[in-house]
Amino acid sequence: MNGDEQLLRGRVYGRDHDDPDPGPLPHRTYAVLIGGPLDGLLLDITDRRPEESGDGVALPTELGRFPGGRVLYDPRPGVGHRLYYSGDTP
């Protein structure tokens, strides 16, 4: 694991990188992002509707294949609270 990967692990996607406490908050639900440029980050899914639970997400980032683009993460059947990297889009 390189220094950038260590920096991301356990942090919440969307929280300011300068935040002194970028970790998860109590009483919130998070999914772990697996693989890709956001590997190890936590995504707050507290406010997702139940019908959205099977949907993937497209997250804006400068870290993907297309700077300023989005990285795609999708759930896998039978695996809760984890989203797996599935590609990049401009």
C-alpha positions as CSV (number, residue, x, y, z in Angstrom):
1,M,0.0,0.0,0.0
2,N,1.5,3.4,-1.0
3,G,1.2,6.7,0.9
4,D,-1.8,7.9,-1.2
5,E,-3.7,4.6,-0.4
6,Q,-3.0,4.9,3.3
7,L,-4.2,8.5,3.2
8,L,-7.6,7.5,1.7
9,R,-8.3,4.5,3.8
10,G,-11.1,5.1,6.4
11,R,-11.9,8.5,5.1
12,V,-15.4,9.5,4.0
13,Y,-15.8,10.4,0.3
14,G,-16.7,14.1,-0.1
15,R,-15.3,15.2,3.2
16,D,-12.6,18.0,2.9
17,H,-9.1,16.6,2.7
18,D,-8.0,19.1,5.3
19,D,-10.7,18.1,7.8
20,P,-8.9,17.1,11.0
21,D,-11.4,14.3,11.5
22,P,-12.3,12.9,8.1
23,G,-13.6,9.6,9.4
24,P,-17.2,8.3,9.7
25,L,-19.7,10.0,11.9
26,P,-21.8,8.1,14.4
27,H,-25.4,7.3,13.5
28,R,-24.6,7.3,9.7
29,T,-24.4,4.3,7.4
30,Y,-21.5,3.9,5.0
31,A,-20.6,1.6,2.1
32,V,-16.9,0.8,1.5
33,L,-15.6,1.6,-2.0
34,I,-13.6,-1.4,-3.2
35,G,-11.0,-1.1,-6.0
36,G,-10.3,1.8,-8.3
37,P,-8.9,5.2,-7.4
38,L,-11.2,5.6,-4.4
39,D,-10.4,2.2,-2.9
40,G,-10.9,2.3,0.9
41,L,-13.0,5.4,1.1
42,L,-16.4,5.3,2.8
43,L,-19.5,6.5,1.0
44,D,-22.3,7.9,3.2
45,I,-25.4,6.0,2.1
46,T,-27.6,7.0,5.1
47,D,-30.1,8.9,3.0
48,R,-30.4,6.5,0.0
49,R,-33.9,5.1,-0.5
50,P,-34.4,1.3,-0.3
51,E,-35.2,1.2,-4.0
52,E,-31.7,2.7,-4.7
53,S,-29.8,0.0,-2.8
54,G,-29.3,-2.0,-6.0
55,D,-28.1,1.0,-8.0
56,G,-24.5,1.9,-8.6
57,V,-23.0,5.4,-8.2
58,A,-20.9,7.7,-10.4
59,L,-18.7,9.8,-8.2
60,P,-16.9,12.9,-9.4
61,T,-13.1,12.8,-8.8
62,E,-9.8,14.1,-10.1
63,L,-8.2,10.7,-9.3
64,G,-9.8,8.7,-12.1
65,R,-8.8,7.9,-15.6
66,F,-10.4,11.1,-16.8
67,P,-9.5,14.1,-14.5
68,G,-12.7,15.9,-13.7
69,G,-14.7,12.8,-14.7
70,R,-16.5,10.2,-12.6
71,V,-15.6,6.8,-11.3
72,L,-18.3,4.1,-11.3
73,Y,-19.0,1.8,-8.4
74,D,-21.6,-0.9,-8.4
75,P,-23.0,-3.3,-5.8
76,R,-22.8,-7.1,-6.1
77,P,-25.7,-9.3,-5.2
78,G,-25.6,-10.6,-1.7
79,V,-22.8,-8.3,-0.6
80,G,-24.1,-5.5,1.6
81,H,-22.5,-2.1,2.2
82,R,-19.8,-2.5,-0.4
83,L,-19.5,-0.9,-3.8
84,Y,-17.1,-2.3,-6.4
85,Y,-15.2,-0.3,-8.9
86,S,-16.5,-0.8,-12.4
87,G,-14.9,1.8,-14.5
88,D,-14.4,5.5,-15.4
89,T,-16.4,8.0,-17.5
90,P,-15.5,11.5,-18.7
